[in-house]
């Protein structure tokens, strides 16, 4: 567990004001089995870049079991967890988020979704539940992406889902643990504001508050916790592929002073050599792409060099004639 003195706490970022909000009902809730799910998903991705998914078909028992095993891992002695901290991006880490100075009130495990590269520290039961959970979440993600394609009128409907199904798909899975913070750390940043660079992110958390999303007008909205549902984020790559029709949502996590928060996120990414560009079938007559095309490797490399809050897509936005003059 991350344990810091009040002096050390001063090095962490605080949100000076966090206005209360009554906008909870504005966050779309979508039933995956609803007959109009495809159009509801498109509307949510356009307006929010984010929605809650219910009736998703993933076992609540599996979700709860993995949460328990995750808690057990983060409750291990620090010396044991440190054994799972290799020099590559995968493995255990705490406080530091990326290589460029971002820190948070957090511990985490970042894993490759193939799991054959998983760490020795992971108990066999943990690994078994991880594999089963990610398999189920992948299945659900494919279904969501195919409904998105249907809603956008894209053919074939697997244009998006096949990128995640590719055996070379560069997807990953992250387990985040936010310990309760000291009372003086109210509004303490657990994970700073950012967008996810992949195609979509699929998040499930325990019944602890902290997640916030940013609306189009810049207002931050707290997302009520729901341990039985999933939250779907549009990522930067999907924003580019839809030529801005879908919005990559900016989000952050605040630490809680009373309860620990655990979140489990599947990041669905394409193969490293996959070209990311606006889908031609979505471009209307005379419409130009808003972004330069790039490979997923190029964007991932660029994102890795940036800070969390940086406008990562800005480097790939096409310049207008007015901007160039």
C-alpha positions in Angstrom: 0.0 0.0 0.0 1.2 3.5 -0.7 1.7 5.2 2.6 2.9 8.8 2.7 3.5 11.4 5.3 1.7 14.8 5.1 5.0 16.3 3.9 5.2 13.8 1.1 1.6 14.4 0.3 2.4 18.0 -0.6 4.2 16.7 -3.7 1.0 15.3 -5.1 -1.5 17.3 -7.2 -4.7 18.5 -5.6 -7.8 19.9 -7.4 -8.4 23.2 -5.7 -12.1 23.2 -6.3 -14.3 20.4 -7.4 -17.8 21.7 -7.9 -20.6 19.3 -6.9 -22.8 18.3 -9.8 -26.3 17.0 -10.3 -25.6 15.8 -13.8 -25.4 12.1 -13.0 -28.5 11.4 -15.1 -26.8 12.8 -18.2 -24.4 10.0 -18.4 -25.9 7.5 -20.9 -26.8 4.1 -19.7 -27.1 1.6 -22.5 -28.6 -1.9 -22.4 -26.5 -4.1 -24.7 -29.6 -6.1 -25.6 -31.8 -3.1 -26.3 -33.2 -3.2 -29.9 -31.9 0.4 -30.5 -28.5 -0.2 -28.8 -26.6 0.7 -32.0 -28.1 4.1 -32.4 -27.9 4.8 -28.6 -24.2 3.9 -28.6 -23.5 6.2 -31.6 -25.3 9.1 -29.8 -23.4 8.5 -26.6 -20.0 8.3 -28.3 -20.7 11.5 -30.2 -21.9 13.6 -27.3 -19.9 12.1 -24.4 -17.3 9.6 -25.7 -18.5 7.6 -22.7 -21.4 5.4 -21.5 -22.4 2.9 -18.9 -23.1 -0.6 -20.3 -25.6 -2.9 -18.6 -27.0 -6.3 -19.5 -23.5 -7.1 -20.8 -23.3 -10.8 -20.2 -20.1 -10.9 -18.1 -20.5 -12.9 -14.9 -20.8 -10.8 -11.7 -19.2 -13.7 -9.8 -16.1 -13.6 -12.1 -15.9 -9.8 -11.7 -16.1 -10.1 -7.9 -13.6 -12.9 -7.7 -11.0 -11.0 -9.7 -11.6 -7.9 -7.5 -10.9 -10.0 -4.4 -7.7 -11.5 -6.0 -6.6 -8.0 -7.0 -7.1 -6.7 -3.5 -5.1 -9.6 -2.2 -2.2 -8.8 -4.5 -2.1 -5.1 -3.5 -2.2 -6.1 0.2 1.0 -8.1 -0.2 4.1 -6.7 1.5 5.8 -4.1 -0.6 8.9 -6.3 -1.0 6.7 -9.0 -2.6 5.0 -6.6 -5.0 8.3 -5.0 -6.0 9.4 -8.4 -7.4 6.7 -7.8 -10.1 8.3 -4.6 -11.3 10.5 -5.4 -14.3 12.3 -2.7 -16.4 9.7 -2.8 -19.2 6.3 -1.1 -19.2 4.5 -4.2 -18.0 4.4 -5.2 -14.3 3.9 -3.5 -11.0 4.3 0.2 -10.3 3.2 2.9 -7.9 3.0 6.7 -7.7 4.8 7.3 -11.1 2.5 7.2 -14.1 4.7 7.0 -17.2 8.3 8.3 -17.6 7.6 12.0 -17.8 6.9 13.2 -14.3 3.2 12.4 -13.8 2.4 11.0 -10.4 -0.7 9.8 -8.7 -2.1 8.3 -5.5 -2.0 4.9 -7.1 -0.5 1.4 -7.4 -1.0 -0.7 -10.5 -0.4 -3.8 -12.4 0.0 -3.4 -16.2 -0.3 -6.7 -18.1 -0.1 -7.9 -21.7 -3.4 -9.5 -22.5 -1.8 -12.7 -23.8 -0.7 -13.4 -20.2 2.0 -15.8 -21.3 4.3 -12.9 -20.3 2.6 -12.6 -17.0 4.7 -12.1 -13.9 5.9 -14.9 -11.6 4.4 -13.1 -8.6 0.9 -13.8 -10.0 -0.8 -16.7 -8.3 -2.1 -19.4 -10.6 -5.7 -18.7 -9.5 -5.2 -15.0 -10.2 -3.9 -15.7 -13.7 -6.7 -18.1 -14.4 -9.4 -15.5 -13.4 -7.5 -12.8 -15.4 -7.6 -14.9 -18.5 -11.2 -15.7 -18.2 -12.2 -12.2 -17.4 -10.3 -10.6 -20.3 -11.7 -13.3 -22.6 -15.2 -12.3 -21.6 -14.5 -8.5 -21.8 -13.0 -8.9 -25.3 -16.1 -10.8 -26.5 -18.3 -7.9 -25.1 -16.0 -5.3 -26.7 -16.3 -6.9 -30.1 -20.0 -6.8 -29.8 -20.0 -3.1 -28.8 -17.7 -2.2 -31.7 -19.9 -4.1 -34.2 -22.9 -2.2 -32.9 -21.0 1.0 -33.4 -20.3 0.1 -37.0 -24.0 -0.8 -37.5 -25.0 2.6 -36.1 -22.5 4.4 -38.3 -23.6 2.5 -41.4 -20.1 1.0 -41.8 -19.7 -2.2 -43.9 -18.5 -4.8 -43.2 -19.6 -4.5 -39.6 -16.3 -6.0 -38.3 -14.2 -3.2 -39.6 -13.5 -2.0 -36.0 -13.8 -5.3 -34.1 -11.3 -7.1 -36.3 -8.6 -4.7 -35.2 -8.9 -6.1 -31.6 -9.4 -9.7 -32.8 -6.1 -9.6 -34.7 -3.6 -12.0 -33.1 -1.1 -9.1 -33.2 -3.5 -6.7 -31.5 -1.6 -4.4 -29.1 -4.1 -4.6 -26.3 -3.3 -4.5 -22.6 -5.0 -4.8 -19.2 -4.5 -2.6 -16.2 -5.4 -3.1 -12.5 -5.4 0.1 -10.6 -5.5 0.4 -6.8 -6.1 3.7 -5.1 -5.6 3.5 -1.3 -7.7 5.7 1.0 -5.9 9.0 1.2 -5.3 11.1 4.4 -8.0 13.6 5.3 -5.7 16.4 4.2 -5.6 14.8 0.8 -9.2 15.6 -0.1 -9.4 16.2 -3.9 -6.1 14.4 -4.3 -5.4 13.3 -7.8 -5.3 9.5 -8.1 -4.8 9.5 -11.9 -4.5 12.8 -13.7 -6.7 14.0 -16.5 -6.1 12.4 -19.9 -7.6 10.6 -22.8 -6.9 7.0 -23.7 -4.9 6.5 -26.9 -6.4 3.2 -27.9 -9.6 2.4 -29.8 -11.8 1.8 -26.8 -11.3 1.2 -23.0 -13.6 -1.0 -21.0 -13.6 -0.2 -17.3 -15.1 -1.9 -14.2 -14.6 -0.7 -10.7 -15.6 -1.5 -7.2 -18.3 0.6 -5.4 -16.0 3.6 -4.7 -16.3 7.1 -6.1 -13.5 8.9 -7.8 -14.0 8.7 -11.6 -14.9 11.9 -13.4 -15.3 12.8 -17.1 -15.1 16.1 -18.8 -18.1 17.3 -20.8 -17.9 19.3 -24.0 -18.3 22.6 -22.1 -15.3 21.8 -19.8 -17.5 20.8 -16.8 -16.2 17.8 -14.8 -18.9 15.3 -13.9 -18.6 12.6 -11.2 -19.5 9.2 -12.3 -21.6 7.2 -9.8 -19.9 3.9 -9.0 -21.5 0.7 -10.2 -19.7 -2.6 -9.6 -22.0 -4.6 -11.7 -21.7 -2.5 -14.9 -19.0 -1.5 -17.3 -18.0 1.9 -18.5 -16.9 2.3 -22.2 -14.5 5.1 -23.2 -13.9 6.2 -26.8 -10.1 6.4 -27.4 -8.0 8.7 -29.5 -7.6 6.1 -32.3 -11.4 5.8 -32.6 -11.8 9.6 -32.7 -9.4 9.6 -35.7 -11.1 6.7 -37.5 -14.5 8.4 -37.2 -13.0 11.7 -38.3 -14.1 13.4 -35.0 -17.6 12.1 -35.0 -16.8 10.2 -31.9 -15.1 12.1 -29.0 -12.2 10.7 -27.1 -13.3 11.5 -23.5 -11.0 13.3 -21.1 -11.2 11.7 -17.6 -9.5 11.5 -14.3 -9.7 9.8 -10.9 -9.8 11.5 -7.5 -8.7 9.5 -4.4 -11.2 8.8 -1.7 -10.5 9.6 2.0 -12.6 6.6 3.3 -12.4 3.7 0.9 -9.9 2.1 -1.5 -10.8 2.1 -5.2 -10.0 -0.8 -7.5 -10.5 -0.4 -11.2 -9.9 -3.0 -14.0 -9.4 -1.7 -17.5 -9.1 -3.4 -20.8 -7.5 -1.2 -23.4 -8.3 -2.4 -26.9 -5.6 -1.5 -29.3 -4.8 -2.5 -32.9 -1.6 -4.1 -34.2 1.5 -1.9 -34.1 1.7 -1.6 -37.9 -2.0 -0.8 -38.3 -2.6 2.5 -40.1 -4.9 4.8 -38.2 -6.9 7.2 -40.4 -10.4 8.3 -41.1 -12.5 5.5 -42.5 -13.3 6.5 -46.2 -16.9 5.3 -45.9 -17.5 7.9 -43.2 -16.2 10.8 -45.2 -19.0 12.7 -47.0 -18.5 14.2 -50.4 -15.9 16.9 -50.2 -15.1 16.2 -46.6 -11.4 15.9 -45.7 -9.7 14.0 -43.0 -9.0 16.1 -39.9 -5.9 14.1 -39.1 -2.7 13.0 -40.8 -2.6 9.2 -41.0 -0.2 7.4 -38.7 0.5 3.8 -37.6 -0.5 2.7 -34.1 3.2 2.3 -33.3 3.9 5.9 -34.2 1.0 7.2 -32.1 1.8 5.0 -29.1 5.4 6.1 -29.2 4.3 9.8 -29.3 1.8 9.3 -26.5 4.5 7.6 -24.3 6.7 10.6 -24.7 4.0 13.0 -23.6 2.5 14.1 -20.2 -1.0 12.8 -19.2 -2.8 16.1 -19.8 -1.1 16.8 -23.2 -3.4 17.1 -26.3 -1.8 14.1 -27.9 -3.8 14.3 -31.1 -2.8 17.9 -31.7 0.5 16.7 -33.2 -1.5 14.8 -35.9 -4.2 17.4 -36.7 -4.1 18.7 -40.3 -3.3 22.4 -40.6 -5.8 24.5 -42.4 -4.8 27.1 -45.0 -5.5 29.9 -42.5 -3.2 28.3 -39.9 -0.4 27.9 -42.5 -0.6 31.5 -43.8 
